[in-house]
Amino acid sequence: MTDGVLLRSTRAVYPGSFDPPTYGHLDVIERAARCFGELIVAVVVNPQKRNPMFSLEEREEMLRACVAHIHNVRVLHFRGLLADFVKEQKADVIVKGLRVVSDFESEMSTALMNRSLSDVDTMFLMSDQRYSFVSSSIVKEVFFLGGDVATLVPEPVLRVMTTKRATIRALS
């Protein structure tokens, strides 16, 4: 199986804000890690997403705890253009998860721009249907309004979220 060998020798980058990481993210990470020799989960410092709920360090810590069992995954962060980061990491492909059709519409133009800047293609993985409705924004909203999100985020993430909620309430 030549194609499988080729993929396993490649390095992929899975970028996102991961504010917070969800089971949907973890599903994409686990599936992509089976396809590629190395997967870099890249936490984006995105100036367009003002005031993330979790610091860069918290997001990286949560992700590292969630992927500790996957030997070929590294968690890094970057600022600036994804295309530059991909080149710097000598990655062969960008991985993006798609939940709904509107995700594809917005991700397609980004993928084409990244390809023109870095000559690296984007591989889209369809979300597992269990997580097709899950977004970090919805998880945060439900959680901070008192809802149960234990089936939507891994345990290390839930612990950090619970601590964050207690801190916010103490400051109010």
C-alpha positions as CSV (number, residue, x, y, z in Angstrom):
1,M,0.0,0.0,0.0
2,T,2.2,2.8,-1.3
3,D,-0.2,5.6,-0.4
4,G,-0.4,4.6,3.2
5,V,3.4,4.5,3.5
6,L,3.6,7.9,1.9
7,L,1.1,9.5,4.3
8,R,2.8,7.9,7.3
9,S,6.1,9.6,6.4
10,T,4.5,13.0,6.3
11,R,4.2,15.8,8.8
12,A,0.8,17.4,9.2
13,V,-0.3,20.6,11.0
14,Y,-3.8,20.8,12.6
15,P,-4.3,24.5,13.5
16,G,-7.0,26.0,15.7
17,S,-7.7,28.3,18.5
18,F,-8.9,25.4,20.7
19,D,-10.6,27.8,23.2
20,P,-11.3,25.2,24.7
21,P,-10.5,21.9,23.1
22,T,-13.5,19.6,22.6
23,Y,-14.1,16.0,21.9
24,G,-14.6,17.1,18.3
25,H,-11.1,18.4,18.2
26,L,-9.7,15.3,19.9
27,D,-11.6,13.1,17.3
28,V,-9.9,14.9,14.4
29,I,-6.5,14.8,16.2
30,E,-6.8,11.0,16.8
31,R,-7.9,10.3,13.3
32,A,-5.2,12.5,11.7
33,A,-2.5,11.0,13.9
34,R,-3.4,7.6,12.4
35,C,-2.9,8.9,8.9
36,F,0.4,10.8,9.3
37,G,3.8,10.1,10.7
38,E,3.7,13.3,12.8
39,L,0.9,15.6,13.7
40,I,1.5,19.1,15.0
41,V,-1.5,20.5,16.8
42,A,-0.9,24.2,16.4
43,V,-2.6,26.6,18.8
44,V,-3.2,29.8,16.8
45,V,-2.7,33.2,18.5
46,N,-5.5,34.8,16.5
47,P,-5.8,38.6,16.8
48,Q,-9.3,38.5,15.2
49,K,-10.6,36.4,18.1
50,R,-10.4,39.0,20.8
51,N,-10.3,38.0,24.4
52,P,-10.0,34.2,24.3
53,M,-11.5,32.6,27.5
54,F,-8.3,30.6,28.0
55,S,-4.8,31.8,27.9
56,L,-2.4,30.4,25.3
57,E,-0.7,28.4,28.1
58,E,-3.9,27.0,29.4
59,R,-5.0,25.9,25.9
60,E,-1.6,24.2,25.3
61,E,-1.7,22.5,28.7
62,M,-5.2,21.2,28.1
63,L,-4.2,19.9,24.6
64,R,-1.1,18.2,25.9
65,A,-3.1,16.5,28.6
66,C,-5.6,15.3,26.0
67,V,-3.1,13.9,23.5
68,A,-0.5,12.5,26.0
69,H,-1.5,9.0,24.9
70,I,-0.8,9.7,21.2
71,H,2.9,9.2,20.5
72,N,3.2,11.1,17.2
73,V,1.4,14.3,18.3
74,R,3.2,17.5,19.4
75,V,1.4,20.7,20.6
76,L,2.9,24.0,19.6
77,H,1.7,27.6,19.1
78,F,2.3,30.2,16.5
79,R,1.5,33.8,15.7
80,G,1.2,35.1,12.1
81,L,0.5,33.3,8.9
82,L,-0.3,29.6,9.0
83,A,1.5,29.3,5.7
84,D,4.7,30.6,7.3
85,F,4.4,28.2,10.3
86,V,3.8,25.2,8.0
87,K,6.9,26.1,6.0
88,E,8.9,26.6,9.2
89,Q,7.8,23.2,10.5
90,K,8.5,21.5,7.1
91,A,5.0,20.2,7.1
92,D,3.5,18.4,4.1
93,V,-0.2,19.0,4.7
94,I,-2.7,21.1,6.7
95,V,-5.5,19.2,8.4
96,K,-8.9,20.9,9.1
97,G,-12.0,19.4,10.6
98,L,-15.4,20.1,9.0
99,R,-18.6,19.9,11.0
100,V,-21.2,21.4,8.6
101,V,-21.4,22.6,5.0
102,S,-20.8,26.3,6.1
103,D,-17.4,25.2,7.5
104,F,-16.4,24.1,4.1
105,E,-17.4,27.3,2.5
106,S,-15.3,29.3,4.8
107,E,-12.3,26.9,5.0
108,M,-12.0,26.4,1.2
109,S,-10.8,30.0,0.5
110,T,-8.4,29.8,3.4
111,A,-7.1,26.5,2.1
112,L,-6.6,27.9,-1.4
113,M,-4.8,31.0,0.1
114,N,-2.5,28.7,2.2
115,R,-1.7,26.6,-0.8
116,S,-0.8,29.7,-2.8
117,L,1.5,31.0,0.0
118,S,3.1,27.7,1.0
119,D,2.4,25.1,-1.7
120,V,0.9,22.9,0.9
121,D,-2.5,21.3,0.5
122,T,-5.2,21.1,3.1
123,M,-6.9,17.8,3.9
124,F,-10.4,18.0,5.3
125,L,-11.7,15.5,7.8
126,M,-15.4,15.3,8.3
127,S,-16.5,15.5,11.9
128,D,-17.9,12.4,13.5
129,Q,-21.6,12.9,13.6
130,R,-21.6,12.8,17.4
131,Y,-19.6,16.1,17.4
132,S,-21.1,17.9,14.3
133,F,-22.9,20.4,16.5
134,V,-20.1,21.0,19.0
135,S,-18.1,24.2,18.8
136,S,-15.8,25.8,21.4
137,S,-18.2,28.8,21.5
138,I,-21.2,26.7,22.3
139,V,-19.4,24.7,24.9
140,K,-18.2,27.8,26.7
141,E,-21.7,29.4,26.6
142,V,-23.5,26.3,27.9
143,F,-20.8,25.7,30.6
144,F,-20.7,29.2,31.9
145,L,-24.5,29.4,32.0
146,G,-24.5,26.3,34.2
147,G,-25.0,23.5,31.7
148,D,-23.3,20.1,31.8
149,V,-20.6,19.7,29.1
150,A,-18.9,16.6,30.4
151,T,-19.9,14.7,27.2
152,L,-18.4,17.4,25.0
153,V,-15.0,18.0,26.5
154,P,-12.3,15.7,27.8
155,E,-11.7,15.5,31.5
156,P,-8.5,17.6,31.6
157,V,-10.4,20.4,29.8
158,L,-13.4,20.1,32.2
159,R,-11.1,20.5,35.1
160,V,-9.5,23.8,33.7
161,M,-13.0,25.1,32.8
162,T,-14.3,24.4,36.3
163,T,-11.3,26.2,37.8
164,K,-11.8,29.1,35.4
165,R,-15.5,29.4,36.3
166,A,-14.8,29.4,40.0
167,T,-12.2,32.2,39.5
168,I,-14.6,34.3,37.4
169,R,-17.3,33.9,40.1
170,A,-14.9,34.8,42.9
171,L,-14.0,38.0,41.0
172,S,-17.7,38.9,40.4
